[in-house]
Amino acid sequence: LNWSTQSGMGNFSVITEFLLMEFSRIWELQVLHAVMFLLIYLATMMGNLLTIAAILIDPHLHSPMYFFLSNLSFLDICNISVTLPKFIIDSLIGSQTITLLGCTAQVFFFLFFATTEFALLVAMSYDRFVAICHPLHYGLIMMPSRCLWAAAGSWLSGLIYSAVHTGNMFRLPFSGSNVIHQFFCDIPHILKVSSSGVYQTEFALVIASSCFLLSCFAFLIASYIRIFSNVLKIPSVEGRYKAISTCSPQLMILILLLISVMTAVLGDTSDTSPIQNLFVAMFYAILPPLINPIIYSLRNKKVIAAMGKMLRKIFSLSMKYPSLKASKS
């Protein structure tokens, strides 16, 4: 897996492939892992695709909040597709390796989609802030053009952040161990086998980006304080419940994302058990895309109604086609 290279200082190995963690040497258990993660992947895809389709088809959902929600669902599809399909295929064929280019792509896209999701949640929180605290000016502030710029800015910020960090992590050859104790190219495990120069630069980049992220987090906290203070001023209980129900999903997803990031950053990268590594990775790489559509769809009557209407139309069309074929014959 390593190519030996001769230098003036002596022999050393330059990593061209990484060896991902194997959860079990028993083929039956590997197939069981693949089936379990395939079901999770299909459930995530179905939930997010139904959400996107319902928002696109139903004209009642053509509003800024649901525009951002469709972007969030698309990000969840992209995020889980970065790591899970390869793991499912590798479990079935018994492969554990990933090329350096493939590892670079995994890190880049994982950071890209995760950072874009955080920026999009900031925009969604501002949308709820305007809707609850300045309802009379909502149409003027949250115009379609501004929503498009907010979404484009979120994607652009994720692209820049990911490019900077990925470029730093892979700018120097890796040396030493090529074993990654995870089922995908997890960033803390990549930094563990990187050179000291890359690690120090990445630490400085994380500190610099943390200042920006903390400012966004402070903005979010201030926005939600204003939101809940305005909600408490609503005289009717029904009005308070309706206002809270419109902003609580964003808050729940934001908390889940922050906990996932803290789990990834503060998690122990030592040689822990495969089961422990699996649960840690599931918590921050798989759980958010799976839970996000459940939080929005099951708590939002408009989305549920739009999904039901869409599925009924599909079912009615599928029932008509056999009758048309029978009449032609």
VMD Tcl script that draws the C-alpha trace (Angstrom):
set ca {
  {0.00 0.00 0.00}
  {2.99 2.31 0.40}
  {5.50 3.24 -2.27}
  {9.06 3.34 -0.99}
  {11.01 6.39 -2.11}
  {14.70 7.15 -1.79}
  {15.85 10.53 -0.46}
  {19.08 12.08 0.73}
  {18.00 11.61 4.33}
  {17.31 7.89 3.90}
  {14.42 5.63 3.07}
  {10.85 6.62 3.83}
  {7.40 5.61 2.63}
  {5.00 7.94 0.89}
  {1.37 6.95 1.29}
  {-0.59 6.57 -1.92}
  {-3.49 4.60 -0.43}
  {-5.23 4.48 2.92}
  {-6.44 1.37 4.68}
  {-9.89 1.89 6.17}
  {-11.07 0.10 9.28}
  {-12.66 -3.32 8.96}
  {-15.51 -3.86 11.40}
  {-15.46 -7.63 11.12}
  {-13.51 -10.36 9.36}
  {-16.62 -12.52 9.14}
  {-18.25 -12.10 5.74}
  {-21.79 -12.59 7.09}
  {-21.32 -9.72 9.54}
  {-19.93 -7.54 6.76}
  {-23.06 -8.20 4.71}
  {-25.18 -7.40 7.78}
  {-23.36 -4.06 8.12}
  {-23.93 -3.35 4.43}
  {-27.65 -4.15 4.62}
  {-28.12 -2.04 7.77}
  {-26.39 0.98 6.26}
  {-28.18 0.47 2.95}
  {-31.53 0.72 4.76}
  {-30.35 3.88 6.53}
  {-29.17 5.35 3.23}
  {-32.44 4.55 1.44}
  {-34.50 5.97 4.31}
  {-32.44 9.18 4.24}
  {-32.73 9.50 0.48}
  {-36.48 8.85 0.52}
  {-37.19 11.34 3.31}
  {-35.17 14.15 1.76}
  {-36.32 13.50 -1.82}
  {-39.97 13.49 -0.73}
  {-39.39 16.79 1.07}
  {-37.79 18.39 -2.00}
  {-40.48 17.05 -4.35}
  {-43.32 18.23 -2.09}
  {-41.83 21.74 -1.89}
  {-41.29 21.96 -5.65}
  {-44.75 20.69 -6.59}
  {-46.95 22.43 -4.02}
  {-47.28 26.19 -4.76}
  {-48.29 26.83 -1.12}
  {-44.73 25.90 -0.10}
  {-43.06 28.41 -2.44}
  {-41.85 30.67 0.36}
  {-38.38 31.57 1.72}
  {-38.56 29.10 4.64}
  {-39.32 26.14 2.37}
  {-36.82 27.32 -0.24}
  {-34.09 27.07 2.41}
  {-35.52 23.74 3.57}
  {-35.24 22.28 0.06}
  {-31.60 23.37 -0.03}
  {-31.05 21.74 3.36}
  {-32.61 18.47 2.17}
  {-30.43 18.49 -0.95}
  {-27.36 19.05 1.24}
  {-28.32 16.10 3.43}
  {-28.57 13.87 0.34}
  {-25.13 15.03 -0.84}
  {-23.57 14.74 2.60}
  {-24.55 11.15 3.30}
  {-23.70 10.16 -0.29}
  {-20.07 11.17 0.24}
  {-19.29 8.30 2.64}
  {-22.05 5.70 2.86}
  {-22.28 4.23 -0.70}
  {-18.56 3.39 -0.76}
  {-18.75 1.77 2.67}
  {-21.74 -0.36 1.57}
  {-19.95 -1.53 -1.59}
  {-16.66 -2.16 0.24}
  {-18.47 -4.27 2.86}
  {-19.98 -6.45 0.14}
  {-16.78 -6.96 -1.87}
  {-14.44 -7.11 1.13}
  {-12.33 -4.09 0.16}
  {-10.73 -1.77 2.72}
  {-8.60 0.57 0.63}
  {-9.21 4.07 -0.67}
  {-6.85 5.97 -2.94}
  {-5.26 9.25 -1.95}
  {-7.37 11.04 -4.56}
  {-10.53 9.35 -3.30}
  {-9.68 10.32 0.27}
  {-9.08 13.92 -0.81}
  {-12.47 13.98 -2.53}
  {-14.21 12.58 0.56}
  {-12.67 15.20 2.85}
  {-13.38 18.05 0.43}
  {-17.03 17.23 -0.19}
  {-17.73 16.30 3.45}
  {-16.38 19.68 4.61}
  {-18.10 21.47 1.71}
  {-21.57 20.16 2.46}
  {-21.24 20.38 6.26}
  {-20.04 24.01 6.18}
  {-22.72 24.97 3.65}
  {-25.36 23.41 5.91}
  {-24.19 25.50 8.88}
  {-24.26 28.69 6.79}
  {-27.71 27.78 5.49}
  {-28.98 27.26 9.04}
  {-27.79 30.79 9.85}
  {-29.84 32.10 6.91}
  {-32.86 30.06 8.00}
  {-32.59 31.43 11.52}
  {-32.54 34.98 10.16}
  {-35.62 34.16 8.08}
  {-37.49 33.05 11.22}
  {-36.22 36.13 13.09}
  {-37.68 38.45 10.45}
  {-40.93 36.45 10.24}
  {-41.58 36.62 14.01}
  {-39.98 39.91 15.04}
  {-40.76 41.98 11.91}
  {-43.79 40.29 10.29}
  {-45.01 43.46 8.57}
  {-41.68 43.87 6.74}
  {-41.16 40.17 5.99}
  {-42.10 40.39 2.30}
  {-39.87 43.42 1.80}
  {-36.83 41.96 3.60}
  {-37.01 38.33 2.47}
  {-37.44 38.96 -1.23}
  {-36.75 36.07 -3.64}
  {-33.58 37.71 -4.91}
  {-32.21 38.05 -1.38}
  {-33.07 34.44 -0.62}
  {-31.16 33.36 -3.72}
  {-28.16 35.47 -2.68}
  {-28.29 33.99 0.85}
  {-28.34 30.44 -0.51}
  {-25.57 31.21 -3.03}
  {-23.48 32.80 -0.26}
  {-23.93 29.69 1.88}
  {-22.71 27.42 -0.91}
  {-19.82 29.76 -1.73}
  {-18.68 29.98 1.90}
  {-18.74 26.19 2.15}
  {-16.70 25.90 -1.04}
  {-14.03 28.34 0.15}
  {-13.81 26.83 3.64}
  {-13.51 23.31 2.27}
  {-10.94 24.26 -0.37}
  {-8.68 25.97 2.17}
  {-8.74 23.13 4.70}
  {-8.51 20.32 2.16}
  {-5.69 22.05 0.32}
  {-3.74 22.37 3.55}
  {-4.30 18.78 4.70}
  {-3.15 17.27 1.41}
  {-0.44 19.77 0.41}
  {2.38 17.57 1.77}
  {2.95 13.82 1.33}
  {1.73 11.59 4.14}
  {4.29 9.37 5.80}
  {4.16 6.66 8.43}
  {1.03 4.64 9.05}
  {-1.67 4.59 6.38}
  {-4.32 3.01 8.63}
  {-7.45 5.08 9.30}
  {-9.51 3.79 12.21}
  {-12.80 4.73 10.58}
  {-14.93 3.52 7.66}
  {-14.26 6.73 5.72}
  {-11.57 9.42 5.54}
  {-12.36 11.06 8.85}
  {-10.58 14.40 9.29}
  {-9.19 13.83 12.83}
  {-7.77 10.48 11.71}
  {-6.26 12.07 8.59}
  {-4.55 14.73 10.71}
  {-3.20 12.00 12.98}
  {-1.14 10.53 10.11}
  {-0.22 13.88 8.53}
  {3.07 15.71 8.95}
  {3.68 18.12 11.83}
  {3.70 21.13 9.47}
  {0.25 20.30 8.14}
  {-1.07 19.71 11.66}
  {0.22 23.06 12.93}
  {-1.17 24.96 9.93}
  {-4.52 23.21 10.27}
  {-4.62 24.10 13.96}
  {-4.07 27.78 13.07}
  {-6.79 27.59 10.38}
  {-9.23 26.02 12.85}
  {-8.55 28.78 15.39}
  {-9.08 31.48 12.74}
  {-12.26 29.89 11.39}
  {-13.54 29.30 14.92}
  {-13.60 33.05 15.50}
  {-15.90 33.47 12.50}
  {-18.04 30.49 13.51}
  {-18.37 31.83 17.05}
  {-19.54 35.17 15.70}
  {-22.20 33.35 13.66}
  {-23.16 31.37 16.73}
  {-23.45 34.57 18.78}
  {-25.71 35.99 16.07}
  {-27.85 32.87 16.25}
  {-28.14 33.04 20.04}
  {-29.08 36.73 19.90}
  {-31.65 36.02 17.16}
  {-33.33 33.23 19.11}
  {-33.35 35.32 22.30}
  {-35.19 38.04 20.36}
  {-37.50 35.45 18.79}
  {-38.52 33.84 22.09}
  {-38.89 37.20 23.82}
  {-41.31 38.26 21.06}
  {-43.12 34.92 21.21}
  {-43.78 35.38 24.93}
  {-45.48 38.70 24.16}
  {-48.09 37.00 21.95}
  {-51.34 36.99 23.99}
  {-52.91 33.76 22.72}
  {-51.54 30.31 23.51}
  {-52.30 29.13 19.99}
  {-50.33 32.04 18.52}
  {-47.34 31.29 20.75}
  {-47.43 27.59 19.80}
  {-47.62 28.40 16.08}
  {-44.68 30.83 16.30}
  {-42.54 28.37 18.26}
  {-43.39 25.50 15.90}
  {-42.06 27.47 12.91}
  {-38.62 28.13 14.42}
  {-38.07 25.11 16.69}
  {-37.06 22.74 13.83}
  {-34.20 25.05 12.80}
  {-33.08 25.28 16.42}
  {-33.21 21.49 16.87}
  {-31.22 20.87 13.69}
  {-28.69 23.54 14.66}
  {-28.16 21.96 18.09}
  {-27.81 18.52 16.46}
  {-25.24 19.90 14.02}
  {-23.22 21.60 16.77}
  {-23.20 18.44 18.91}
  {-22.11 16.45 15.85}
  {-19.24 18.87 15.17}
  {-18.11 18.74 18.81}
  {-18.23 14.94 18.70}
  {-16.06 14.91 15.57}
  {-13.55 17.48 16.86}
  {-13.27 16.32 20.48}
  {-13.56 12.60 19.77}
  {-10.63 10.37 20.67}
  {-8.67 9.27 17.60}
  {-6.74 6.58 19.45}
  {-7.09 2.93 18.59}
  {-10.54 2.45 20.07}
  {-12.83 -0.48 19.36}
  {-14.50 -0.72 15.93}
  {-17.96 -0.53 17.51}
  {-17.09 2.70 19.34}
  {-15.67 4.24 16.16}
  {-18.82 3.16 14.29}
  {-21.17 4.84 16.76}
  {-19.12 8.05 16.85}
  {-19.10 8.27 13.05}
  {-22.82 7.47 12.84}
  {-23.60 10.27 15.28}
  {-22.03 13.10 13.27}
  {-21.89 11.76 9.69}
  {-25.10 9.72 9.33}
  {-27.58 10.76 12.01}
  {-28.13 14.44 10.98}
  {-29.12 13.70 7.35}
  {-31.43 10.93 8.60}
  {-33.06 12.98 11.37}
  {-33.43 16.33 9.57}
  {-36.36 15.34 7.31}
  {-38.07 13.65 10.27}
  {-37.83 16.85 12.31}
  {-39.29 18.94 9.49}
  {-41.76 16.54 7.90}
  {-43.36 15.05 11.00}
  {-43.65 18.43 12.72}
  {-44.90 20.40 9.71}
  {-48.52 19.87 8.69}
  {-48.05 21.72 5.39}
  {-45.21 19.45 4.30}
  {-47.13 16.33 5.34}
  {-50.21 17.52 3.44}
  {-48.14 18.27 0.34}
  {-46.49 14.84 0.50}
  {-49.88 13.14 0.87}
  {-51.30 15.06 -2.09}
  {-48.28 14.22 -4.22}
  {-48.37 10.51 -3.35}
  {-52.11 10.34 -4.05}
  {-51.54 11.87 -7.50}
  {-48.79 9.37 -8.24}
  {-51.00 6.49 -7.08}
  {-53.96 7.69 -9.15}
  {-51.80 8.02 -12.27}
  {-50.37 4.54 -11.76}
  {-53.92 3.20 -11.53}
  {-54.96 4.93 -14.77}
  {-52.17 3.59 -16.99}
  {-53.19 -0.09 -16.75}
  {-56.77 0.81 -17.70}
  {-55.51 2.79 -20.70}
  {-53.40 -0.12 -21.84}
  {-56.35 -2.51 -21.43}
  {-58.65 -0.27 -23.50}
  {-56.09 -0.04 -26.30}
  {-55.66 -3.78 -26.44}
}
mol new
graphics top color blue
foreach p $ca { graphics top sphere $p radius 0.5 }
foreach p [lrange $ca 0 end-1] q [lrange $ca 1 end] { graphics top cylinder $p $q radius 0.2 }
display resetview
